Amino acid sequence: MRLLFLLLPLLATAWAQDYKLETISTAPSGLPAAYDSVIQTQGYRVTGPNGPWCEIWFRNSIPTGAKPADDSIVFPIPQGTLVGILRFPSEGADRRGQTIKAGIYTMRYSDFPVDGSHQGVAPQRDFLLLTPIANDPDPSATPGFDQLVKMSTKASGTPHPAVFSIEIPSASKFPSITAEGDTPDQVLNVKIGSLQLAMIVVGKVQD
């Protein structure tokens, strides 16, 4: 058991070294005109042991509201708000382990309801849901929970939406890619304006 505890930090370091972060100076090609003025031109490429994993561009400014009264909701972001764009250059996967086809997707915020279907998925209820950008033409839209879930099933190809966990960063460097504790999860840490956000870009939730 003592050996296991000694090995865990070494494994976390090894996992972190497998993934690297680089900045991208231009927006993705093929982005609809409606998104041109909304999305930052600078993006981030996460590269893993098998090459580029995903590319992400965040919104210029993410709208926020009052701090949620529910402590399990971390971010004061309105339901359905566009947070950014994600591109998988080849086949990817979401937090549930669902396969996502190569392509460009919008990332919209949602906090999951407290019900039996979502209990235990994560300690917080904050997630980003993917939708193929061809099925999401209006960046200013704020779809409700049910509508957004339906939109996101077009990314997953299953009855479940394509989801990524977000949380308050534990890292102090922005931007950066870090390992999540003693797990193989890889976290993208960014600062958009005054909003600090950590997105688990690699890893599957453990049942």
Backbone bond lengths (Angstrom), bond angles and torsions (degrees), N, CA, C in turn:
res aa  C-N    CA-C-N  psi(-1)  N-CA   C-N-CA  omega(-1)  CA-C   N-CA-C  phi
1 M - - - 1.470 - - 1.535 110.69 -
2 R 1.355 115.92 -41.95 1.475 119.15 178.81 1.521 110.79 -61.08
3 L 1.325 116.35 -37.36 1.462 120.65 178.90 1.515 110.92 -63.71
4 L 1.353 116.48 -37.61 1.460 120.88 179.25 1.522 110.41 -61.81
5 F 1.347 116.54 -45.04 1.459 120.09 -179.81 1.528 111.57 -64.24
6 L 1.326 116.34 -32.45 1.455 120.17 177.77 1.526 111.33 -71.50
7 L 1.331 116.02 -33.02 1.462 120.52 -176.77 1.522 112.56 -78.49
8 L 1.331 117.98 -30.34 1.472 120.45 -174.15 1.526 113.07 -57.54
9 P 1.348 120.21 -47.13 1.471 118.87 177.34 1.521 112.55 -61.51
10 L 1.341 117.08 -35.18 1.456 120.22 178.53 1.518 111.15 -66.77
11 L 1.338 116.26 -38.83 1.464 120.14 178.12 1.517 110.55 -65.88
12 A 1.339 117.03 -42.53 1.472 120.59 178.99 1.515 110.68 -60.27
13 T 1.335 116.78 -40.76 1.469 120.66 177.77 1.522 110.89 -63.98
14 A 1.330 116.59 -42.19 1.468 121.12 179.79 1.519 110.64 -63.50
15 W 1.357 116.94 -43.25 1.466 120.22 178.87 1.523 110.31 -61.15
16 A 1.352 116.42 -42.48 1.465 119.91 -178.92 1.520 110.64 -62.83
17 Q 1.340 117.01 -37.03 1.452 120.38 -178.58 1.522 111.96 -71.14
18 D 1.327 117.88 -21.55 1.456 121.41 179.52 1.520 112.23 -71.52
19 Y 1.332 117.11 -21.15 1.460 121.21 -177.08 1.523 110.24 -118.99
20 K 1.318 115.15 137.18 1.454 121.06 -179.15 1.521 109.46 -128.16
21 L 1.335 115.12 155.50 1.458 121.56 -179.07 1.521 109.12 -120.51
22 E 1.334 115.87 134.49 1.455 120.78 173.71 1.516 109.09 -136.43
23 T 1.313 116.19 154.50 1.456 119.77 -179.86 1.525 110.42 -90.14
24 I 1.329 115.00 152.11 1.462 122.81 177.58 1.521 106.45 -117.75
25 S 1.313 117.34 133.87 1.470 120.64 -172.46 1.520 114.01 -93.77
26 T 1.325 117.62 -7.67 1.464 119.97 -179.19 1.532 110.46 -129.82
27 A 1.322 114.83 155.26 1.461 121.00 178.04 1.527 109.49 -71.80
28 P 1.336 118.37 160.16 1.469 120.14 179.93 1.518 111.70 -65.28
29 S 1.319 116.60 143.16 1.462 119.99 176.86 1.519 109.35 -69.79
30 G 1.310 116.05 148.30 1.450 120.18 178.97 1.519 114.22 84.33
31 L 1.330 117.17 9.31 1.459 120.74 178.70 1.530 109.67 -71.39
32 P 1.345 119.64 129.15 1.464 120.89 179.38 1.527 111.52 -57.31
33 A 1.326 116.62 147.40 1.462 121.60 -175.92 1.522 112.68 -56.88
34 A 1.325 117.62 -32.45 1.463 121.31 -178.40 1.526 112.30 -62.29
35 Y 1.324 116.93 -21.74 1.458 121.23 -178.27 1.529 113.19 -94.56
36 D 1.320 117.83 -9.06 1.463 121.76 -173.63 1.524 112.93 -55.93
37 S 1.323 117.31 -44.47 1.465 120.97 -175.44 1.525 112.83 -89.87
38 V 1.320 117.34 -3.13 1.463 121.62 -174.43 1.525 111.80 -99.95
39 I 1.344 116.10 -34.62 1.460 121.69 -173.04 1.526 111.04 -98.17
40 Q 1.331 116.80 138.67 1.460 121.55 176.33 1.524 110.57 -61.25
41 T 1.319 116.44 143.90 1.466 118.93 175.78 1.521 110.92 -75.52
42 Q 1.340 116.70 -28.01 1.465 119.45 176.73 1.520 109.74 -82.73
43 G 1.324 115.07 130.54 1.458 120.08 178.45 1.510 111.05 -127.75
44 Y 1.334 115.48 -171.83 1.455 121.63 -176.85 1.525 110.07 -134.60
45 R 1.305 115.86 133.40 1.466 121.33 177.51 1.528 108.81 -110.92
46 V 1.326 115.57 125.01 1.462 121.73 176.20 1.522 107.37 -100.74
47 T 1.326 115.59 120.05 1.460 121.35 -178.48 1.520 109.62 -114.47
48 G 1.342 115.56 131.93 1.452 121.10 -179.24 1.508 112.34 -111.60
49 P 1.315 117.07 -167.70 1.472 120.99 -177.55 1.521 113.46 -63.61
50 N 1.334 117.27 -21.01 1.469 120.86 179.84 1.523 113.14 -105.58
51 G 1.346 116.58 14.11 1.455 120.45 179.68 1.523 112.01 108.80
52 P 1.346 117.76 -167.19 1.464 120.86 -178.56 1.532 112.19 -57.20
53 W 1.339 115.88 130.42 1.465 121.40 179.90 1.529 110.99 -97.02
54 C 1.328 116.38 -53.58 1.464 119.55 179.03 1.518 109.79 -155.06
55 E 1.324 114.83 162.52 1.460 122.80 175.58 1.520 107.94 -128.19
56 I 1.330 116.44 137.08 1.458 120.99 -174.18 1.516 110.24 -133.21
57 W 1.323 114.98 134.66 1.461 122.84 172.87 1.526 107.33 -123.94
58 F 1.321 116.45 127.98 1.461 119.64 -179.74 1.524 110.78 -94.41
59 R 1.297 114.42 164.57 1.462 121.88 177.78 1.532 109.03 -67.62
60 N 1.332 116.55 150.82 1.465 120.45 179.08 1.522 111.55 -57.23
61 S 1.322 115.91 -43.78 1.455 122.08 179.22 1.523 108.10 -145.98
62 I 1.319 116.83 125.29 1.457 120.99 -177.99 1.526 109.25 -95.15
63 P 1.338 118.11 118.20 1.468 120.77 179.85 1.530 111.26 -61.80
64 T 1.328 116.16 139.55 1.458 121.49 176.86 1.526 109.64 -131.95
65 G 1.332 115.00 160.24 1.458 120.74 178.87 1.516 110.17 -126.58
66 A 1.332 115.58 -149.21 1.457 121.01 -179.48 1.532 110.06 -72.30
67 K 1.325 115.85 152.89 1.461 120.81 178.39 1.525 109.47 -63.95
68 P 1.332 118.46 129.32 1.463 121.17 -179.16 1.536 111.81 -62.05
69 A 1.331 116.04 141.74 1.462 120.64 178.13 1.525 111.18 -72.97
70 D 1.324 116.37 -27.41 1.463 122.01 179.90 1.528 109.00 -79.38
71 D 1.331 117.23 118.71 1.463 120.84 -177.32 1.519 113.36 -66.49
72 S 1.345 117.60 -18.04 1.467 120.37 179.01 1.527 111.56 -80.49
73 I 1.337 116.89 -6.23 1.465 122.11 173.41 1.517 107.30 -104.34
74 V 1.322 116.52 117.05 1.460 121.38 -171.72 1.524 112.47 -86.81
75 F 1.339 117.23 -42.67 1.457 120.78 -169.88 1.540 112.24 -102.95
76 P 1.334 116.90 139.83 1.464 121.31 177.44 1.538 112.03 -87.07
77 I 1.331 115.69 48.45 1.465 121.40 -177.36 1.520 108.53 -101.82
78 P 1.325 118.77 129.16 1.466 120.86 -179.57 1.526 112.56 -62.28
79 Q 1.326 115.81 146.57 1.460 122.59 178.19 1.531 111.21 -52.66
80 G 1.330 115.10 132.86 1.458 120.76 174.34 1.516 115.43 82.83
81 T 1.331 118.10 -0.99 1.465 121.34 -177.73 1.524 111.15 -64.92
82 L 1.317 116.16 134.95 1.459 121.09 173.66 1.527 109.40 -67.68
83 V 1.324 116.64 126.96 1.461 121.83 178.51 1.518 111.31 -106.14
84 G 1.333 116.70 -31.55 1.452 119.58 179.69 1.506 113.10 174.70
85 I 1.334 114.60 -165.53 1.461 123.55 -177.49 1.530 107.82 -125.58
86 L 1.318 116.12 139.08 1.467 121.05 174.85 1.520 109.56 -124.20
87 R 1.323 115.27 137.59 1.462 120.57 176.30 1.521 109.95 -122.50
88 F 1.316 115.87 126.00 1.455 121.06 169.38 1.530 107.70 -96.30
89 P 1.335 119.33 114.08 1.470 120.32 178.77 1.523 112.41 -68.33
90 S 1.324 116.41 -25.08 1.462 122.09 173.51 1.530 106.44 -142.21
91 E 1.306 116.96 -173.72 1.462 119.55 -175.78 1.526 111.42 -56.01
92 G 1.342 116.07 132.67 1.455 121.74 -179.95 1.517 111.25 -122.82
93 A 1.325 115.79 -164.02 1.462 121.03 -179.93 1.522 108.82 -156.36
94 D 1.339 115.61 155.40 1.459 120.26 179.71 1.517 110.76 -101.93
95 R 1.326 116.64 -170.33 1.469 122.08 -176.79 1.532 112.16 -66.64
96 R 1.318 117.05 -24.18 1.460 121.32 177.92 1.524 112.43 -84.12
97 G 1.344 116.07 -6.61 1.453 120.03 -176.02 1.512 113.08 86.28
98 Q 1.331 116.85 9.60 1.454 120.68 178.90 1.527 110.52 -74.82
99 T 1.312 117.10 139.31 1.461 122.14 179.64 1.519 109.99 -73.94
100 I 1.337 115.73 132.03 1.471 122.17 178.84 1.526 108.01 -119.11
101 K 1.326 116.47 128.87 1.462 120.75 -178.70 1.527 110.91 -67.39
102 A 1.323 115.45 155.87 1.460 120.79 173.78 1.525 109.42 -58.41
103 G 1.330 116.78 141.27 1.461 120.25 179.60 1.513 111.69 151.57
104 I 1.337 115.74 -176.55 1.464 123.17 -178.57 1.522 108.95 -106.02
105 Y 1.330 115.33 133.60 1.465 122.40 -176.61 1.528 110.60 -131.55
106 T 1.323 116.00 145.56 1.458 119.58 169.84 1.522 108.66 -81.21
107 M 1.327 116.11 151.76 1.461 122.80 174.87 1.529 107.37 -117.43
108 R 1.322 116.61 114.59 1.461 121.85 179.75 1.526 110.42 -117.54
109 Y 1.322 114.84 145.49 1.461 121.17 -176.67 1.520 112.20 -80.33
110 S 1.331 114.94 142.85 1.464 121.36 171.38 1.520 108.90 -154.70
111 D 1.331 116.32 144.37 1.458 119.67 168.68 1.525 107.11 -106.49
112 F 1.322 114.71 129.35 1.458 120.00 -173.81 1.523 111.25 -74.85
113 P 1.332 117.56 144.68 1.466 121.23 -178.88 1.523 111.76 -68.91
114 V 1.301 115.47 156.85 1.463 121.18 176.34 1.527 107.65 -84.46
115 D 1.316 116.05 97.06 1.462 121.06 177.36 1.528 108.77 -151.57
116 G 1.289 116.54 174.20 1.458 121.05 -176.31 1.509 113.93 -63.89
117 S 1.342 117.37 -22.02 1.461 120.66 -176.81 1.522 112.26 -75.26
118 H 1.336 116.78 -21.82 1.463 119.27 -172.88 1.520 113.47 -123.18
119 Q 1.323 118.84 -0.34 1.451 120.93 179.88 1.529 110.88 -62.96
120 G 1.326 115.87 133.74 1.458 120.45 174.87 1.516 115.06 82.55
121 V 1.337 118.22 -0.85 1.462 120.23 179.09 1.528 110.72 -65.79
122 A 1.329 116.19 -39.25 1.463 121.91 178.58 1.520 107.64 -160.70
123 P 1.344 118.64 157.31 1.463 120.13 179.17 1.522 112.13 -67.04
124 Q 1.341 117.05 -26.75 1.451 120.82 176.74 1.526 109.22 -107.84
125 R 1.317 116.17 164.83 1.472 120.74 -177.44 1.515 112.09 -105.34
126 D 1.321 118.20 12.15 1.461 122.77 -175.77 1.526 110.84 -91.13
127 F 1.325 115.54 126.75 1.463 120.66 -179.79 1.524 110.19 -142.83
128 L 1.332 114.77 159.85 1.460 121.89 168.56 1.517 107.23 -111.27
129 L 1.328 116.16 132.34 1.462 122.08 179.41 1.522 109.20 -107.64
130 L 1.329 116.14 134.30 1.464 121.74 179.54 1.516 111.02 -90.26
131 T 1.342 115.17 143.97 1.461 122.91 172.11 1.525 107.76 -139.30
132 P 1.333 118.86 135.45 1.468 119.11 174.63 1.523 109.41 -53.70
133 I 1.327 117.28 132.20 1.465 119.40 -173.62 1.525 111.89 -62.68
134 A 1.318 117.74 -25.88 1.467 120.71 177.01 1.526 111.61 -65.44
135 N 1.330 117.16 -22.46 1.469 122.24 179.55 1.524 112.38 -100.77
136 D 1.329 116.67 11.03 1.468 121.35 -176.62 1.527 108.80 -140.30
137 P 1.348 117.69 71.60 1.465 120.79 -169.60 1.530 115.47 -76.77
138 D 1.342 118.72 -17.81 1.467 120.52 -172.90 1.525 110.66 -113.38
139 P 1.342 118.46 104.76 1.463 120.43 -178.63 1.529 113.66 -64.63
140 S 1.329 117.91 -22.78 1.467 120.95 -178.09 1.529 112.97 -85.95
141 A 1.327 117.74 -6.03 1.469 121.10 179.93 1.528 110.11 -66.74
142 T 1.333 116.37 152.79 1.468 121.99 176.17 1.534 108.22 -132.81
143 P 1.323 117.40 75.28 1.470 120.48 -177.30 1.526 112.34 -62.19
144 G 1.345 115.28 143.41 1.452 120.81 176.05 1.515 111.07 -67.11
145 F 1.332 116.01 172.60 1.460 120.87 -174.57 1.520 111.94 -56.83
146 D 1.327 117.96 -53.14 1.460 120.86 -176.71 1.523 111.79 -62.07
147 Q 1.326 116.27 -41.21 1.469 120.27 179.83 1.524 110.57 -65.59
148 L 1.342 116.78 -42.46 1.461 120.55 -178.66 1.527 111.17 -66.30
149 V 1.324 116.99 -40.05 1.468 120.18 177.13 1.525 109.90 -60.28
150 K 1.322 116.84 -43.53 1.467 120.82 178.97 1.527 110.78 -62.19
151 M 1.331 116.83 -42.13 1.464 121.11 178.33 1.526 110.38 -61.82
152 S 1.336 115.98 -41.33 1.460 120.88 -174.37 1.524 113.24 -72.64
153 T 1.327 117.45 -23.19 1.475 118.73 176.48 1.521 111.57 -64.08
154 K 1.327 117.00 -18.76 1.470 120.13 176.44 1.531 110.81 -72.47
155 A 1.338 116.36 -20.42 1.473 120.59 175.09 1.520 110.97 -84.61
156 S 1.325 116.40 -40.50 1.463 120.33 -176.50 1.522 112.82 -82.62
157 G 1.356 116.44 -30.43 1.458 120.06 -175.24 1.517 112.35 72.79
158 T 1.340 117.10 15.86 1.466 123.11 179.06 1.525 108.26 -130.48
159 P 1.338 118.74 174.98 1.470 120.07 176.02 1.528 113.01 -69.46
160 H 1.342 117.35 -10.61 1.456 120.97 -179.23 1.529 110.19 -99.26
161 P 1.330 118.31 144.00 1.465 120.12 176.64 1.523 111.37 -68.38
162 A 1.325 116.37 162.00 1.470 122.66 174.09 1.523 107.34 -88.67
163 V 1.340 117.16 115.62 1.459 120.76 -168.89 1.530 112.88 -124.36
164 F 1.344 114.44 150.24 1.457 122.84 172.19 1.521 108.43 -133.86
165 S 1.331 116.83 132.38 1.461 121.68 178.86 1.527 110.78 -74.87
166 I 1.331 115.81 142.62 1.462 121.10 171.78 1.519 108.54 -129.12
167 E 1.329 115.56 152.87 1.456 121.06 -175.92 1.518 109.58 -157.40
168 I 1.329 116.04 173.48 1.464 120.75 174.38 1.522 108.28 -71.94
169 P 1.330 118.54 131.41 1.478 119.87 -177.88 1.527 112.20 -65.50
170 S 1.325 115.18 143.52 1.465 120.52 169.56 1.525 109.72 -96.13
171 A 1.333 115.91 -14.44 1.462 121.23 178.63 1.520 110.37 -75.89
172 S 1.320 116.45 156.66 1.468 121.80 178.53 1.521 111.77 -109.95
173 K 1.332 116.66 -5.47 1.459 121.26 -178.90 1.517 109.59 -107.96
174 F 1.337 116.04 132.57 1.465 121.60 179.47 1.528 109.85 -131.71
175 P 1.312 118.22 133.05 1.463 126.71 -9.20 1.529 110.50 -78.65
176 S 1.324 116.30 158.92 1.460 120.72 177.45 1.522 109.60 -159.94
177 I 1.325 115.01 161.45 1.465 121.40 173.23 1.531 106.08 -119.86
178 T 1.330 116.15 126.91 1.462 120.56 -176.98 1.524 110.04 -134.53
179 A 1.328 115.68 159.12 1.460 121.11 174.41 1.519 108.73 -82.22
180 E 1.322 116.36 145.93 1.464 122.72 -179.69 1.521 109.52 -89.19
181 G 1.318 116.93 95.42 1.456 121.19 177.24 1.520 111.57 58.05
182 D 1.337 115.55 -131.29 1.464 121.33 -178.65 1.527 110.87 -101.78
183 T 1.322 116.24 38.79 1.463 121.67 -179.01 1.519 109.34 -123.55
184 P 1.335 117.46 166.89 1.468 119.78 175.38 1.533 113.18 -81.28
185 D 1.348 117.68 3.27 1.464 120.52 179.76 1.524 110.69 -63.25
186 Q 1.333 116.07 138.03 1.457 122.36 177.95 1.520 109.07 -113.46
187 V 1.333 115.84 131.35 1.457 122.12 -171.52 1.524 110.67 -117.59
188 L 1.323 115.89 128.06 1.458 122.00 173.74 1.527 107.95 -91.71
189 N 1.317 116.62 119.61 1.466 122.59 -179.48 1.523 109.16 -106.23
190 V 1.327 115.90 122.52 1.459 120.32 -177.12 1.524 110.40 -137.61
191 K 1.314 114.17 164.06 1.459 121.39 174.84 1.523 107.43 -128.70
192 I 1.342 116.32 118.92 1.457 121.91 178.88 1.519 107.00 -113.37
193 G 1.330 116.90 104.60 1.453 119.80 -170.66 1.524 108.68 64.08
194 S 1.332 116.49 -124.61 1.465 120.77 177.16 1.524 112.44 -95.11
195 L 1.330 116.80 -2.07 1.462 121.25 -177.32 1.520 110.84 -88.40
196 Q 1.325 116.42 120.92 1.463 122.32 175.06 1.523 108.79 -97.59
197 L 1.322 115.80 133.30 1.462 120.01 -172.99 1.522 109.87 -142.86
198 A 1.323 116.52 135.80 1.461 122.84 174.99 1.529 107.67 -117.07
199 M 1.316 116.48 127.15 1.459 122.81 -177.92 1.521 109.10 -120.01
200 I 1.326 116.18 123.50 1.464 119.67 177.03 1.532 108.17 -77.66
201 V 1.329 115.84 104.41 1.462 120.82 -173.85 1.515 113.27 -92.91
202 V 1.331 117.03 -20.00 1.455 121.80 179.38 1.523 108.11 -134.34
203 G 1.305 116.92 131.10 1.460 120.06 177.19 1.514 112.03 132.52
204 K 1.314 115.82 150.95 1.448 122.78 -179.01 1.516 109.33 -116.67
205 V 1.334 115.86 134.92 1.456 119.68 178.90 1.528 109.21 -62.05
206 Q 1.336 116.50 138.91 1.451 121.82 -179.54 1.517 109.64 -87.73
207 D 1.324 116.48 124.57 1.468 120.59 -179.85 1.525 111.46 -71.68
